[in-house]
Amino acid sequence: MNIDMQLKNTLTLEAEQGPFISLLISFNEIPDNLAFDKLLNKVKARFIEKYNENFWNKYSKKLKRFNYSREKNVSNNMGIAIYVSCDSMHIFSLNHQTKTSAVIASTMYIMPLIKDITDEYYYNLLVIKNNDFKMYNVNNQSQTLLKVPNAPAFAFTNNQKDFFKLIDECVIEKLNHDDTLPLVVVGNEDDCKLYAEQSKYSNLVSDIYVNYQNNPDIDSITKYVNEKLYQKFINNLKFNYNKAKNKSKVLTDIEEITSAAISGYIDTLMINESEKSDKQVNNLAITTIGFGGDVYLIDENDMPNNKKIIAISRI
């Protein structure tokens, strides 16, 4: 389950009894269970200062059952977010670097998860190079090389066009016709265009051209592709913003956005990263997601018209 869907499901927490403890943990800063326990002692002191020790026991029981070291050792991510209510505990992996902190409030602090949703990259990758190809599944910066039985070879085809047809048949068979994930095709411009002409894969991304001198290995290729996908995402957001603005569906006043969020009228909420610590903005994100809207945390330089917060209305 991707983090976006997991968060939408988890926000039923808002029906549970608070307050909520939001723990944001960097694996680099908290190396083991001992360090995790020290962090919990600090959280406990802050919690009982606001509430009382008897109330803390309901939270402590859940946290003590959590094996932090095991979670850290099996994870390919950079950290975790732990949300504890009076009734339950929910855990999210974080794919970006975060600073270890704790927030105790009446609602969850979800901005780190919004950051992950905005920057999440999950796709299949087809790399075409020197009349050969390889396939990978990419999860952010991690790649898994996919084995392709009976892979076609260029030597057994008459031309590049026929070779790409065979590759496409092989790709579709390997992915078992599951086109829910994008298939990103990278290569030189001529190869990408020719492949796109032959491909029958319905969720194809074939316009990312790679200079292999600058990107000689899979790690550098993945980083380059992720940057290109992020820019495509930003361009799409700006296109939707301009389209909505022409239809008078853009809101930038915080009070108007709040009213629209409570009524369930927000389709997309864009938040300037400089506003990520604002409690009101955090609660707007929760409300928007609760009504099925999309929320993104955008780099300051990428926000349309340098706004602090932008909502696109459904009506």
Salt bridges, closest charged atoms under 4 A:
GLU53 OE2 - LYS44 NZ 3.47
ASP116 OD1 - HIS96 ND1 2.25
ASP119 OD2 - LYS115 NZ 3.01
GLU189 OE2 - LYS193 NZ 2.84
ASP207 OD2 - LYS232 NZ 3.08
GLU273 OE1 - LYS115 NZ 3.43
GLU273 OE2 - LYS276 NZ 3.86
ASP294 OD1 - LYS8 NZ 3.56
ASP299 OD1 - LYS115 NZ 3.74
